[in-house]
């Protein structure tokens, strides 16, 4: 841009760079300005830009290479910032090491403008709390107070609102929270806390006491239990991102009933087995054949799967995998 925008700071100094805060063009111009930032990072690392937040995923099999890649990636970003008249907020910049259970973290020393970048055991990323151990307990504890507030609101308004309106309140104030990021944290052992809260709000909506079974209530309201909701959202993630998966037909030429199933790689790590990729393959392969056959039509697939899950109202993955219509 040839013409610089002149502003006056609260201290009376002229500002010759940038755009007025709150302007309509501000976000667009900012995205154009930082568009070449990812190109400064080498191919071994993955940059993620969202608005004015910049994150970098660094992966390496050895501690030495891991530290080298971390330092190089940070130095590259820091140099780009300085060349482009920007600065890193060191106090808000952290790094987190994802590791499997009982594995110690590496000691990494990253310096920026004579200040150390501090490590973190958990961090909020796009509204989801990530932990170095990837067990999701921090995120679940983060949303529990919000869900408690939704239950309280439902209890207050129930006597003065019809059931149809209460269902709308449920979807906007409770369901919107539990479905955000659900394909990633929905298989966590701590998710049972969220399921208990979901059953609580369903009982409140229908005016029943705490000891009443919820399975029939879920069906009457047309609400999917947490596990069924997890299955639905994870399957939509799979069919929308099939390029991340491999068909059995691509690995085997022998004609079998599982030829059009997704290839299920062997895995020993529990954290990977519970993850979205591995569990997505298992759940997809155990879908009824008539649902798998329409997976290329996403809308039809979603409607058919949602109807199936509403009928069966699965409370757990064990129930789902043991269903008599499924084949291994």
BAGU-457151 format. One record per residue (C-alpha): x, y, z. Coordinates in Angstrom, 3 decimals. Each point is the difference from the previous one (the first is absolute). Layout:
# residues N
{rec {X Y Z}};
...
# end
This chain:
# residues 328
{rec {0.000 0.000 0.000}};
{rec {1.497 3.333 -1.044}};
{rec {-2.037 2.238 2.261}};
{rec {0.437 -0.491 3.710}};
{rec {-2.890 0.760 2.320}};
{rec {0.783 2.772 2.472}};
{rec {-1.439 -0.359 3.468}};
{rec {0.633 1.643 3.330}};
{rec {0.682 -2.156 3.054}};
{rec {-1.473 0.812 3.454}};
{rec {3.409 1.511 0.836}};
{rec {-0.179 2.451 -2.907}};
{rec {2.558 -1.780 -2.210}};
{rec {-0.639 -0.514 -3.706}};
{rec {-0.386 -3.615 -1.173}};
{rec {1.082 -0.452 -3.602}};
{rec {-0.686 -3.743 -0.371}};
{rec {-3.079 -2.174 0.315}};
{rec {-3.751 0.593 -0.230}};
{rec {-2.499 1.420 2.499}};
{rec {-1.114 -2.519 2.608}};
{rec {-3.488 -1.362 -0.705}};
{rec {0.042 0.862 -3.687}};
{rec {-1.841 -2.178 -2.526}};
{rec {3.094 -0.526 -2.147}};
{rec {2.284 -0.649 2.978}};
{rec {-0.341 -3.828 0.148}};
{rec {0.357 -0.389 -3.773}};
{rec {3.080 2.208 -0.174}};
{rec {1.509 -1.851 2.959}};
{rec {-0.470 -3.364 -1.722}};
{rec {1.641 1.354 -3.136}};
{rec {2.845 1.377 2.100}};
{rec {0.795 -3.317 1.728}};
{rec {-0.783 -2.181 -3.015}};
{rec {3.645 -0.935 -0.642}};
{rec {0.818 -0.821 3.647}};
{rec {-0.421 -3.802 -0.454}};
{rec {2.589 0.038 -2.790}};
{rec {2.710 0.941 2.502}};
{rec {-0.465 -3.312 1.828}};
{rec {1.716 -3.130 -1.324}};
{rec {-1.930 -3.016 -1.268}};
{rec {0.669 -2.024 3.173}};
{rec {-2.340 2.243 1.986}};
{rec {-3.661 0.898 -0.516}};
{rec {-1.151 3.628 0.451}};
{rec {-3.609 0.740 0.994}};
{rec {-1.319 3.553 -0.326}};
{rec {-3.376 1.084 1.323}};
{rec {-0.720 3.742 0.149}};
{rec {2.895 1.504 1.988}};
{rec {1.003 -3.286 1.689}};
{rec {2.940 -1.928 -1.432}};
{rec {0.767 -3.585 1.003}};
{rec {2.664 -2.399 -1.247}};
{rec {-0.085 -3.800 0.251}};
{rec {3.484 -1.467 0.357}};
{rec {0.574 -3.760 -0.124}};
{rec {3.171 -2.031 0.325}};
{rec {0.944 -3.551 1.082}};
{rec {3.009 1.039 2.109}};
{rec {0.433 2.607 2.784}};
{rec {2.986 1.590 -1.745}};
{rec {-1.787 0.500 -3.326}};
{rec {-3.126 1.125 1.839}};
{rec {1.841 2.809 1.756}};
{rec {1.828 0.998 -3.194}};
{rec {-3.261 0.189 -1.960}};
{rec {-1.704 1.940 2.782}};
{rec {2.768 2.594 0.192}};
{rec {0.314 0.338 -3.772}};
{rec {-3.755 0.416 -0.471}};
{rec {-0.214 2.627 2.708}};
{rec {3.029 1.896 -1.285}};
{rec {-1.462 0.069 -3.526}};
{rec {-3.313 1.389 1.240}};
{rec {1.711 2.545 2.245}};
{rec {2.139 1.281 -2.897}};
{rec {-3.066 0.304 -2.239}};
{rec {-1.792 1.999 2.695}};
{rec {2.872 2.446 0.365}};
{rec {0.423 0.470 -3.766}};
{rec {-3.726 0.749 -0.282}};
{rec {-0.047 2.504 2.885}};
{rec {-1.900 -2.344 2.330}};
{rec {0.919 -1.364 3.393}};
{rec {-0.670 -3.199 1.912}};
{rec {-1.814 0.302 3.310}};
{rec {2.376 -2.162 2.026}};
{rec {-2.295 -0.097 3.031}};
{rec {-2.765 -1.578 -2.080}};
{rec {2.277 -2.338 -1.926}};
{rec {0.464 -3.551 1.274}};
{rec {0.956 -3.409 -1.249}};
{rec {-1.510 -3.342 0.939}};
{rec {1.533 -3.454 -0.419}};
{rec {-2.472 -2.777 -0.777}};
{rec {1.210 -3.264 1.449}};
{rec {-1.258 -3.445 0.882}};
{rec {-0.597 -1.047 3.584}};
{rec {3.030 -0.354 2.319}};
{rec {2.348 1.574 -2.554}};
{rec {1.957 3.026 1.314}};
{rec {-0.059 3.305 -1.841}};
{rec {3.155 1.304 -1.656}};
{rec {1.788 3.040 1.402}};
{rec {-0.120 2.621 -2.731}};
{rec {1.384 3.511 0.294}};
{rec {-1.551 2.512 -2.420}};
{rec {1.010 3.648 0.340}};
{rec {-1.802 2.988 -1.551}};
{rec {1.307 3.519 0.587}};
{rec {1.941 -1.196 3.047}};
{rec {-3.132 -1.627 1.469}};
{rec {-0.698 -3.711 0.307}};
{rec {-3.078 -1.529 -1.607}};
{rec {-1.738 -1.915 2.778}};
{rec {-1.322 -3.564 -0.394}};
{rec {-3.644 -0.874 0.708}};
{rec {-1.739 -3.243 0.957}};
{rec {-3.312 1.128 -1.484}};
{rec {-1.015 2.737 -2.395}};
{rec {-3.228 1.320 -1.541}};
{rec {-0.018 -0.404 -3.774}};
{rec {-3.028 1.241 -1.983}};
{rec {-2.301 -0.532 2.973}};
{rec {1.304 -3.456 0.926}};
{rec {2.426 -0.680 2.849}};
{rec {2.882 -2.209 -1.088}};
{rec {2.154 -1.859 2.537}};
{rec {3.486 -1.369 -0.380}};
{rec {-1.335 -3.449 1.012}};
{rec {-2.990 0.266 -2.412}};
{rec {-2.552 -1.293 2.519}};
{rec {-2.496 2.882 -0.440}};
{rec {-0.795 0.329 3.723}};
{rec {0.908 3.694 -0.073}};
{rec {-2.428 0.757 -2.839}};
{rec {-2.781 -1.990 1.650}};
{rec {0.481 1.847 3.285}};
{rec {-0.071 3.246 -1.990}};
{rec {-3.455 -0.650 -1.513}};
{rec {-1.653 -1.509 3.105}};
{rec {-0.826 3.413 1.596}};
{rec {-1.578 1.128 -3.288}};
{rec {-2.133 -3.137 -0.109}};
{rec {-0.984 0.474 3.646}};
{rec {-1.217 3.496 -0.847}};
{rec {-2.074 -1.429 -2.859}};
{rec {-1.578 -2.532 2.363}};
{rec {-0.838 2.785 2.451}};
{rec {-1.609 2.116 -2.723}};
{rec {-2.021 -2.990 -1.195}};
{rec {-1.270 -0.647 3.524}};
{rec {-1.088 3.638 0.382}};
{rec {-1.818 0.361 -3.314}};
{rec {-1.561 -3.465 -0.223}};
{rec {-3.262 0.868 1.860}};
{rec {-0.760 2.860 -2.404}};
{rec {1.020 -1.460 -3.369}};
{rec {-1.359 -2.825 -2.207}};
{rec {2.223 -3.015 -0.730}};
{rec {0.705 1.059 -3.595}};
{rec {1.474 3.282 1.179}};
{rec {1.975 -1.752 2.723}};
{rec {1.561 -2.251 -2.638}};
{rec {1.101 3.103 -1.891}};
{rec {1.601 1.316 3.181}};
{rec {1.758 -3.357 0.470}};
{rec {1.549 0.090 -3.469}};
{rec {1.132 3.623 0.233}};
{rec {1.329 0.037 3.573}};
{rec {1.064 -3.613 0.693}};
{rec {0.386 -1.991 -3.203}};
{rec {2.052 2.731 -1.694}};
{rec {2.568 -0.321 2.788}};
{rec {0.290 -3.807 0.144}};
{rec {0.244 -0.443 -3.773}};
{rec {2.889 2.454 -0.457}};
{rec {3.090 -2.147 -0.543}};
{rec {-1.915 -3.142 1.029}};
{rec {1.658 -2.298 -2.614}};
{rec {3.299 0.617 1.809}};
{rec {-0.927 -0.129 3.705}};
{rec {-3.204 -2.088 -0.148}};
{rec {1.818 -3.296 0.586}};
{rec {1.765 1.228 3.142}};
{rec {-0.805 -1.834 3.279}};
{rec {-0.813 3.403 1.538}};
{rec {-2.817 0.479 -2.534}};
{rec {-2.270 -2.000 2.327}};
{rec {-0.260 3.191 2.093}};
{rec {-1.496 1.796 -2.985}};
{rec {-2.392 -2.875 -0.708}};
{rec {-1.314 0.160 3.574}};
{rec {-0.668 3.705 -0.444}};
{rec {-1.726 -0.669 -3.315}};
{rec {-2.323 -2.506 1.674}};
{rec {-0.664 2.551 2.737}};
{rec {-1.127 2.698 -2.425}};
{rec {-2.138 -2.490 -1.939}};
{rec {-1.809 -0.970 3.225}};
{rec {-0.484 3.672 0.853}};
{rec {-1.405 0.672 -3.486}};
{rec {-2.543 -2.804 0.368}};
{rec {-0.754 0.725 3.675}};
{rec {1.261 -3.314 1.397}};
{rec {1.964 -0.767 3.151}};
{rec {3.655 -1.000 0.079}};
{rec {-0.534 -3.783 0.236}};
{rec {-2.157 -0.318 -3.124}};
{rec {1.611 -1.785 -2.960}};
{rec {0.856 2.401 -2.814}};
{rec {0.182 -2.353 -2.981}};
{rec {-3.659 0.386 -0.932}};
{rec {0.165 3.745 0.726}};
{rec {2.830 0.456 -2.511}};
{rec {-2.115 -1.713 -2.663}};
{rec {-3.124 2.027 0.814}};
{rec {1.903 3.262 -0.251}};
{rec {1.971 -1.088 -3.068}};
{rec {3.261 0.773 1.837}};
{rec {3.042 -2.221 -0.506}};
{rec {1.830 -1.218 3.132}};
{rec {3.594 1.189 0.195}};
{rec {1.527 -3.183 -1.457}};
{rec {-2.497 -0.077 -2.873}};
{rec {0.741 3.670 -0.663}};
{rec {3.713 -0.859 0.052}};
{rec {-0.547 -2.778 -2.553}};
{rec {-1.984 2.317 -2.290}};
{rec {2.519 2.848 0.034}};
{rec {3.010 -2.297 -0.315}};
{rec {-1.558 -1.784 -2.987}};
{rec {-0.722 3.332 -1.676}};
{rec {3.649 0.925 0.566}};
{rec {1.072 -3.290 -1.624}};
{rec {-2.195 0.241 -3.093}};
{rec {0.919 3.659 -0.529}};
{rec {3.732 -0.773 0.295}};
{rec {0.373 -3.333 -1.770}};
{rec {3.329 1.115 -1.413}};
{rec {1.424 -0.606 3.508}};
{rec {-1.043 -3.671 -0.152}};
{rec {0.869 -3.059 -2.113}};
{rec {-2.456 -2.583 -1.331}};
{rec {0.725 -3.701 0.421}};
{rec {-0.279 -0.293 -3.782}};
{rec {3.114 2.162 -0.302}};
{rec {2.031 -2.472 2.086}};
{rec {-1.550 -3.326 -1.021}};
{rec {-1.092 -1.405 -3.348}};
{rec {-1.874 -2.994 1.404}};
{rec {-3.761 0.496 -0.104}};
{rec {-1.506 -0.135 3.500}};
{rec {-2.987 1.485 1.809}};
{rec {2.323 2.564 1.599}};
{rec {1.498 1.191 -3.295}};
{rec {-1.781 3.374 0.198}};
{rec {0.723 0.482 3.688}};
{rec {2.676 2.412 1.162}};
{rec {3.429 -1.446 0.603}};
{rec {0.598 -0.367 3.744}};
{rec {3.726 0.337 0.827}};
{rec {1.498 -1.830 2.953}};
{rec {0.581 2.204 3.031}};
{rec {1.343 -0.649 3.495}};
{rec {-0.366 3.446 1.567}};
{rec {-3.275 0.414 1.875}};
{rec {-0.010 3.750 -0.625}};
{rec {0.009 -0.670 -3.760}};
{rec {-2.628 -2.755 0.232}};
{rec {-2.347 2.449 1.729}};
{rec {0.721 2.758 -2.508}};
{rec {-2.239 1.223 -2.793}};
{rec {1.900 -1.712 -2.836}};
{rec {0.188 -3.527 1.411}};
{rec {-3.450 0.046 1.643}};
{rec {-1.505 1.577 -3.108}};
{rec {1.158 -3.014 -2.031}};
{rec {-1.386 -2.519 2.519}};
{rec {-3.385 1.691 0.257}};
{rec {-0.346 0.475 -3.774}};
{rec {0.855 -3.639 -0.713}};
{rec {-2.693 -1.118 2.452}};
{rec {-2.767 2.107 -1.484}};
{rec {-2.905 -1.936 -1.530}};
{rec {0.788 -0.681 -3.687}};
{rec {-2.966 2.029 -1.265}};
{rec {1.408 3.103 1.709}};
{rec {3.595 -0.533 -1.153}};
{rec {-1.174 -0.383 -3.585}};
{rec {-1.294 3.592 -0.100}};
{rec {3.059 1.607 1.621}};
{rec {0.820 1.875 -3.221}};
{rec {-3.262 1.934 0.362}};
{rec {0.745 1.938 3.197}};
{rec {-3.476 1.437 0.560}};
{rec {-1.755 -3.315 -0.569}};
{rec {2.616 -1.762 2.133}};
{rec {-0.533 2.468 2.860}};
{rec {-3.792 -0.329 -0.043}};
{rec {0.111 -3.789 -0.169}};
{rec {2.588 -0.311 2.772}};
{rec {-1.831 2.486 2.223}};
{rec {-3.237 -1.997 -0.378}};
{rec {1.846 -3.222 0.835}};
{rec {1.589 1.530 3.110}};
{rec {-3.316 1.504 1.139}};
{rec {-1.620 -3.423 -0.144}};
{rec {2.730 -1.791 1.966}};
{rec {1.114 2.833 2.290}};
{rec {3.419 -1.483 0.827}};
{rec {1.331 0.853 3.445}};
{rec {3.512 -1.360 -0.607}};
{rec {2.322 -1.188 -2.751}};
{rec {-0.245 -3.505 1.453}};
{rec {-3.737 0.019 -0.756}};
{rec {0.721 1.212 -3.509}};
{rec {2.649 -2.607 -0.825}};
{rec {-2.083 -2.840 1.473}};
{rec {-3.119 0.836 -1.995}};
{rec {-1.248 -3.132 -1.731}};
{rec {-0.297 1.641 -3.455}};
{rec {3.702 0.846 -0.087}};
{rec {2.616 -2.117 -1.660}};
{rec {3.683 -0.012 0.896}};
# end
